[in-house]
Amino acid sequence: MAATGFTRAVRCFLAAVSIACIAGCAGLTGREPLRVNVAGLEPLAGEGLEMRFNVKLRIQNPNDTPLEFQGVSLQLDLNGKPFASGVSDEAGVVPRFGETVLRVPLTVPAFTALRQAFAFAGGAAAGRIPYELRGKLAGASIGGTRFVDQGELSLPTDGMFAP
């Protein structure tokens, strides 16, 4: 027996309401987002003309359950342009209402460094360069949690940046 137009409309309406309820329930878990901040930068040996450094991330878990992770990926933009990227397969746990510090190696391709050198000249007068760090903390218990940290970097005084 074929469904009438009215019956189809009712089915579509009920399906839409069901999807909305499921999406609403997912938001009721009460889980706060992770807080991720840049804790520091450390120089690493590069290969060829590339530059490399470790970015130290402080990850805070404001929830009452521990958070297991099994990797992280990062993208660092300076002056609104891509600058460095990196990944780490470091695994661990951010304790409930706790924090941990991760080190992720980032690579700056040679031509990107050259392009940004001209942009740094403009930021030299102000002494600060805006950054945006986007990343994803991956793991079985969280699927993937994306995060963003923004701020300004001080221009190098000893060859590296200080957040």
C-alpha positions, 0 to 999 in steps of 0.5 A: 500500500503506497503512503499518501503525501500526508503520511510521508510528511508526518514520517519526515516530521517525526524523523526530523524531531527524532534527530533533533532530540538525539542531537540535543541529548548529545549536548546534555552530557555536561562535558566541558571542552578541554583547555589547551594553551601553549606552555613554551617552545624549544628548538630542535635540530632541523634538516637542510633548510627547514626549522624544527621546534617542540611546542609544549602544550598544557592540556587541562581537563575540567571534567570529572572523568579522565581523558585518554588520548593517543596522538595529537596534530597541530597547525601553527599560523603566524600573522594569519598565514600557515607557518608550521605543522606537526604530529605526535603519536604520544599517548597518555591520560589527562586526569579528571580535573587535572592537566598534562603537558605534551611536546609536539615537534613542529616543522617549518618548511624553508620557503615558509620561513623565508615568506614569514621573514618579510612579515616579521619585519613588519611585526618587529616595530611592535615587538609582537606577532599574532599566532593561532594554534589549531589542533586535534587530540585523538583517542578512543575515548574521545574520538577527536577533540579539536582545540584552538589557542590564540595569542602573541609571540614575542620576537626572538631574543635568543633565536627562538620565540617566547609565548 
